[in-house]
Amino acid sequence: MLPNVNQFLYIQVNSIDPEEARQEYKSRIADIGPNYISMEVPLHVGTGKLKRLYAGDQINAYYMTDGGVKHYFNTFVLGFKEEAIRLVLIKPPEPDHITKVQRRNFLRVPADLEIAVKVTEQIRFIGVTNDVGGGGVSLLCESRIPVKERETIESWLLLPFRNGTIEHAHFKGEVVRIKPTDNGKLILMVQFTDIADVERQRIIRFCFERQLEFRKR
């Protein structure tokens, strides 16, 4: 399902600056043509400031439909159109390139991924995930690591994709449960509490790719 005229798009612009890449903007769709979607100049969700875009800018976008389902897609700026107001033209997504996710029903897949964790400035470690999903991860760590339930951690997750690229997803999460294993390690079950949509989208894309691999086996 493609977005509709007057529907809001929420976007993040790909940037080498990680802080800029985390910023979220909102724009209303003005028109939909066969080869473009035109939208108003985006406004920063927090400050309301206009976001200047340039032709060729790579964008991660999503829109909401009934039931709280988010529809994610990647696109880029085609150009601009001057009418009563300035409009931004972006390439419409192919319907089969739209990822649909209901927030309370995130896909979760088993995966052994490297994850860097910061508990405090003094306590940092590298762990391996047990499984990952759009709502959180579980990971293995040594039992000597002083981490407690309900504690907030900051993490960087390494995501290898089928096309050979490797990306990172940064998030903050709450340790909701700690479970000891038979080999003396701990499993930390972490729920995301602060994650940018562009970071969550990377994790969701990895999960869908991994699920496709399992189906082929």
C-alpha positions, 0 to 999 in steps of 0.5 A: 500500500502506497501512502496517500495525499495529505498523509504525513511522511516521517523522514531521516536523511542519510548523513555521515554525521551520526547526530544528523542521521538521527534527526527526524522530520515530518512532511505532508504529501501534496501529490502522487504521480506515476514517477514521483511523490511531492511533499512539503518541505520537511519540519524537524519533529522537535523544533519545527525548523525547516529542513533544507534538502538537496537533489540526490539526498538519500532518505529513510521514510515511513508513514502510518496506517490504521492500527499503528502499522508503520510502512518503511521505505528508502528513497531519494530526492529527485528535485523540486517544484515551485507552486504556491509553496515549494515542494520536494519531489521524491522517488516513490517506492516499489510496493514490494520494497515497503516493509510493514511493521506493527510496533507491538508485533516486531519480528524476532530472529536468532542471530549471533551478532557482535554488540558493544555495550556501555553500562557506565563510563567505566563498564564496557564490554563486547558481547554476542547476541542470541536473537534480535528484533525491532523491539529489543535484543538478547545477548550473552555476556560474562557473569563477572560483568556488573549489570543489573535488571532495570538498568539502562545500557547503551549499545552499538550492534553490528549488522551484516547484510546480504549485499555485503555491507556492514552497518551499525545500529545504535540504541539505548535499552533497559535490561528487563531480565537476566538469566544465567546459562549452564556455561556460567555466562549471562543472557541479558534481555534488553528492550529498546527505550531510545532508538532512532527510526533509521536505526530500528529500520536497519535492524528490521531489514536485517531480521527480514533478510535473516528470515528469508535465509531460514525459509530457503534452508 
